[in-house]
Amino acid sequence: MSILPDFTSIEDIRYGENPIYDAWLLHFMTANNLESFIDPVKNASPEQLRFMVALEDNQVFAPCSDWQFRRLVTPGLESDLLKVYAFAWHVLVKLVKNHVTDRYQRRLILNLCRHKFKQALDSSIMIPWRLLKGMVTIFLNRSGLDDPYRNRKSVLFSRGKAFVESDFFRRAIESCPYPVPDCECLGDMRFELDMVELERFLRLATLPDQWSQELFSGDFSRFSKMYSRDDVDFSPVRNIFHANGAGLKILYLPDETGGLMTDLLTIKSLLRQGHSVILSLREGFCFDDPTFWDRDNDPVLAEALKSALFISENRISKNDLLASLRQNPFVVISDGTRERLNLIRCSVTFARAWKESDLILAKGWGNRRRLIGNSHQFTRDVICFYRTLEGEFRLEFKAKSPHTRKFTEADISAKADEIISEMQQARAQRKAVMFYSAVVGSIPGQVDTAIKVLNTFVGHLRDRLADTYIINPAEHFEEGMDADDLMFMWEKVQRSGFITVWRFQTYADIEKSFELMGEKVPPVWAGKDATYSTGCTKEMHIAQDVQLRHRELQIIGPNPEKFLRRREYGVGRFSDVVIEA
């Protein structure tokens, strides 16, 4: 019997319904080191997680399949879960024995990991891959190795390159389709051929052991049978590409190293079709998975990736990410982890890449378990393609949540352009244009009050100031927009050059607002001003930068030197992260 009440899937589980259940859920999350309030640097906040997962308030998310979660919440150790734990242990033992030659260190590592492993079996609450990742961390730290598979992966890269250069691969990709696709115009024919090519690449990218020594025997009959024997429903792919046309942003999640060369040709095909691709690699050693740093040690991979733009920043801003994609349609990032896809542990850059994408193209059984085998809905359409143990090709589609609304770069830019147009009109009428920067989300739980304070004071200013067009950020909020979207929009407005007065909220402004509302200033608002807001701090830096190009800009408010306390607004939310020590 489950520790939790009966549930059909993970998405049915909520915090706040029973303190005993909540305590166990928090125990589960903290035991797997996945709780953001315990380790906010490594674990995604709920707001960052919502970039990727369509979560309702208090909804629980676990980075594993429904099947595995159900086993973990069931007391005792079921035989099928024990097999998964045993597999993790055998992988660890093989890794240590093959790469640690010193007998003392080998015994120390194995015995230390054995204690961790027995502890996990006793509790049977650890996600097996999280357990394996922890034991691998012990191995890496004690052995001094950063990537024990470096030479192995170099061989795999070379064999992958030989595979994509083989006659079999060329024939499989270039042979004319039969029957010839029907079409009414060249555009339709071009689309049909693009889809034929894409399906062939996806099939070839998943052929098992494509980098094995058998490939070089010259006998490709086994591959030919495996390539052509199974049918899949390719219509979800066709529908997505047909509905969106050229210009999709695609986040590509590869599988093992040997197939990366085929993945890169798949990406090349997508780029030729006019799409942008973000390739996500591991941050560090994760067995055969390719890492962000492999190109530094492998000339074959470096040559294959020479056209890509590498982003090493793990907390890139929305503006910088979109600017990078405009600069180069093929971008490579790190997911920030050393384990199978774990959205709670992924970097801010990965979360933003997911949010800015239109489609997630995920390869391999491991990604399938975490995306299709997990019943949660995601914020973007997901297509997983992989091979079964029997070698049959599979393609599965999970549509994005119907409740998700994506504000594209074009949508946000259009809203910014509307405001800029109003500013231009005001300037043409010889009015002053004032932008008012104020605290909105920097005091947790006070967003509604902050907006009321802001609206009250801006109304007061409009009554007092003649011929002044005042921009109140609170009047331009649209449901579904998060802090990333708003900061992107406002920066475009702020750098337009049409602002003549930039006013930052002072404590006197706040006092006046509460006075106008007939209320006393609550203790939580005492002493607050724009310097307390991370968003305002960012805007002060923008204002100073704009003033260098537009000397007539007046900046009114607290001394700019006081805008030094805040680090960064919380990713995707309207409250700040902590003050720098």
C-alpha positions, 0 to 999 in steps of 0.5 A, a space after each residue: 500500500 502506498 504511503 500516499 493516498 491512492 493516486 493515478 499519476 504524479 500530477 494528481 498529488 498536491 501539497 497542503 491537503 494533509 500534513 502527514 503526506 506533506 511531511 513524507 513528500 518533503 522527506 522524499 524531495 530532501 532525501 533526493 536533494 531536490 528541494 529548492 528551499 534546502 539548496 536554491 543554488 542547485 535546485 530550480 525554484 517553483 517559478 523556474 520549474 514552471 518554465 518547463 512543467 505546467 504546474 498548478 499551485 502546490 502541485 508536486 513534480 518528481 524527475 522520474 517516471 510515474 512507474 518509478 515514483 509509485 514504487 518509491 512511495 510503496 513501503 518495502 522494496 519491490 523486485 522490479 525496483 530492486 533490479 533498477 538499484 542493482 543495475 546502478 550498483 553494477 554500473 558503479 562497480 564496473 566504473 571503479 574497477 576499470 578506472 581506479 588502479 590503486 588497490 587502497 583507493 579502489 577498496 575505499 571508494 567501493 566500501 564507501 559507496 556500498 554504505 550509501 547503497 545499503 542505506 538507499 536500499 533500506 529506505 527505498 526512497 532514493 531515485 536510482 539515478 540520483 543514487 548512482 549520480 551521488 556514488 559517481 561523484 564520490 568516485 570522481 572526487 576520490 579518483 581525481 578523474 574528471 571524465 574517465 570515458 574521454 578516450 572511449 568517447 573519442 572512439 565513439 565520435 570517430 565511429 559515428 563519423 565513419 557511420 555518417 560517411 558510409 555508403 549505407 548512410 548515404 543511400 539511406 538518406 539520399 535515395 528517392 522516396 517511393 511512391 513520389 509524394 503528391 503535391 500541387 506546387 513546389 512549396 508542397 513538394 519541398 515540405 514533403 521532401 523535408 519531412 522524408 529527410 527528417 524521418 530518415 535522420 531520426 531513424 538513422 540517429 537511433 540505430 543501436 550500436 551504429 558505432 560498433 565494430 560491426 559497422 566496419 565489416 562492410 555488411 550493412 544488411 542488419 542495419 537495412 532490415 532494422 531501418 525499414 521494418 517498422 512503421 510509425 505515426 509521423 503525423 505529429 511531426 508533420 503537423 507541428 512543422 506544417 502549422 508553424 512553417 519556417 522559424 521554429 526554435 527547437 531544443 534538441 536533447 541527444 542521447 549517447 555519444 555514438 549517435 551525436 554525429 547523426 544528430 548533428 546532421 539532423 540539426 543541419 537539416 533543420 537549419 537548412 529548413 529555416 529553424 533555430 536549434 539549441 543543442 543541450 549537452 551534459 555539464 560533466 561526466 555522465 557515462 556515454 552521454 556527450 558533454 559540453 566540454 568534449 570538443 576541447 579534447 576531441 578534434 573530430 567533434 570540434 570540427 563537426 561543431 565549428 559552426 555552432 555558437 557555444 554559450 558557457 553562461 549557466 544563468 544567461 538572461 532572456 535578452 542575451 539568449 535571444 540575441 545569441 539565436 539571432 546571431 547564430 541559429 545553432 547554439 550549444 548549451 549545457 544542461 548544468 547536470 551530470 545525470 539523466 534529464 532532471 528538470 529540477 537540477 537543470 541550469 537557468 540557461 537550460 530552463 530559459 532555452 526550454 521556455 523560448 523554444 517551440 518544440 522539444 526534440 528528445 532522443 533515447 529511452 532515458 529522455 522518453 522515461 522522463 518526458 513521456 513516462 511522466 504524466 505531467 504536462 509540459 509547457 512545450 510540445 515534446 517529441 521523443 524518438 527512440 528504439 525499443 530493446 527489440 530494435 524497433 523505432 518508436 516516435 511519441 508525441 506529448 502536446 503542450 498543456 492547453 493552459 500554457 500561453 507562450 509569449 513569443 519574442 514577436 508578441 512581446 516586441 509588438 507590445 513594446 512597440 505599442 508603448 513606444 508609439 504612444 511615447 513618440 506621440 506624446 513627444 510629438 505633442 511636446 509632452 514630457 515622457 516619464 517612466 516610473 520604476 517602483 517596487 512590485 515583487 521584491 517583497 514576497 506576498 506583497 505584489 497586490 499591495 505594491 501594485 495598489 501603491 504604484 497605481 495610487 502614486 502614478 494617479 497622484 503624479 498625473 493630477 499634479 504634472 501637466 503635459 506629462 505622459 507617465 508610463 506605469 508598468 503595472 498598467 501594461 501587465 498581461 496574464 501569463 507574462 512572467 518577470 522574464 517577459 516583462 523585463 525583456 519588454 521594458 528594456 526595449 521600451 527603456 532603450 528607445 530614447 524617448 524617455 525624458 524623465 526616469 523616476 525611481 520610487 522613494 520611501 517618500 513616494 510610498 508614504 504618500 501613497 499610503 496616505 492617499 489610500 488612508 492607511 498607515 505604512 505597514 512594517 514590511 514597507 518601512 524604509 523600502 524604496 526602489 533600491 530594494 528591488 532587483 528589477 529597479 536595480 537592473 533598470 537603474 543600470 539601463 537608465 545610466 547606460 541610456 543617459 550616456 547616449 541621451 544626455 537630456 534624460 533626467 534620472 530622479 530618485 535614490 542615489 544610483 550608488 545605493 542600487 548595489 545590494 540586489 543580485 538578480 530577480 528570481 528567475 521567472 518570478 516577481 520577487 527577488 533572490 537574496 541580497 548579496 553578502 
